[in-house]
Amino acid sequence: MIARAAEWLALAGLYLLLVGQAPLAEGVAAAAAAGLVIVYRVFLLRRVRAVAVEARLWLMAVPGMAWSLARDAVLVGLALSGALCRREVPLGGFTAAPLADRTSDPAARGRRALAVFAGSLAPNRYVVALSRPRARMISHRFAGGGSS
């Protein structure tokens, strides 16, 4: 509490120094402004702490999600490539989805990367290749589940 009072006095004094006058009206304005600044500062600190806690909780979950995604991608990729190398037809089927555009500007590359990412996140679907000349994304949809 003493720290807040010292902060309030310092802010009021700074206000008076900046104004260059010290009549009673300016003293009241300095006290009110310093009080508002302290209240706003306390509000912002509480808000920032709450956001930091939320961000920390979310960031703690990211490594687990990334590991799970990488593990699943490797397992599915190995199973699919093993089946293809043994010349077995994997259950399900291959599909070709159109990609938005064929240009090579950064925005188009970003859209293609997002399409591949979204296509791999769909249930029972794995992006196998991109065909740039035909602007197609070739993916395999496994049989037996998921509606995508």
N, C-alpha and C positions, 0 to 999 in steps of 0.2 A: 504494500500500500504506500509505503514511503517512496518507493521507486516511481510509482505513478504520480504522486504529488510532485516529486522533483521533475519528472518529465513534463507535467502540466505547467509548472512554473517556468521551465526552460522554454517551452513553446510560446507561452504568453509573453515572456521577455523578448523572444525573437520577433514576435509580432510587433511589439512596441518599438523595438529597434528599427524594424523595417518601415514602420509608419513614420517614425521620427517625432512623434508627439506623444504626450502622456496625460491628456485630460481624462476625466472620469469616464466619458463615453468610450474613449479608445481602450481604457482599461477593461471595461465590461465586454467590449467586442473581443479583446485579446483573450479574456477568460473563457468566453463562449466558444471562440474558434479553437482554442487549445483543448477544451473539453470535447468538442466534436471530433477533432483529430484523434484524440485518444480512444474515444468510443469506436470510431471507424477502424482504427488500427487493431483494436482487440477483436472486432468482428472479422476483419480480414485474416488475422492470425488463426482464429478458430476455423475459418473456412479453408484456409490453406492446409492446416493440419488434417482436417477431415478428408480433403482431396488427396493428400499425400498418403493417408492410410488406405484409401480406396485404391489408389494407383499401386501401392506396395502389394496389396492383396492380389490384384490382377496380375502384376508382374511375377509374383511367386508361382502362379499357375502356368505361365508361359513355357518354362522348360519342360514340364510334364507333357503339355500338349504338343510341343515340338518333337519330343522324343517319341510320343505315341504316333504322330503323323509320319515321322521318318521310319519307324519300325514297321508300320503297316504298309508304307510304300515299298519298302525293301521286300517284305514278305510277299506281297501281291506281285511285285515285279519279278521276283525269282520264280514264283509259281507260274506266272504267265510266260516268261522267257523259257523256263524249263519245258513247259508243254509245247511251246512253239519249236524248240530245238529237237524235241523227240518226235516232231511232226504229228503231234496230237492236236486235235481241234479242241480248244478250251470250251467248256460249257458256256453258252451265251452266244454273243455275236459281236462282230465289229460294226461300228457305225461311223459315218463321216458327217460332221457338223460343219456348216459354213463359218468361216471367220469373216470379220467385218470388212477389212480392206487389205490390200496387198502392198500398200506404200511402206516405206522404211523410215518414216519420221518417228520421233520419240513417242508421240501420242499413240500411233498405230502399234508400235512395239509394246507399249504398255497395255493396250487393249488385248493384244494377242496373249500376253503373259497372264493377264487376268482371266481370259477365257480358258486357258490351259489349267490354271489354278482352280477355277470354279468347276471345270469339267472333272478334275480329279477329286474334288470334294463331294461330288454327287454320289449317292449310295450305289455300291456295286459297279462303279465305273472307274476306269483307269485310262488316262490319255497315253496312247502309244506313240504317236508321231504327229508332226505338222507337215502338211503338204503346201508349201508356199506358192508354187506355181498355180495350183488349183484353189488356193485359199480355203483349205479344209483342215479340220482337226479330226484325226482318226483316233477313236477310242474303242475300248472293249467293254461291253456291259456283260457282267457275269449273270448267269441264269440263277433263278431261285430266290429273288428278293429285291426289295427296293423298287420304288416307282419314280424313276427319273427320266 
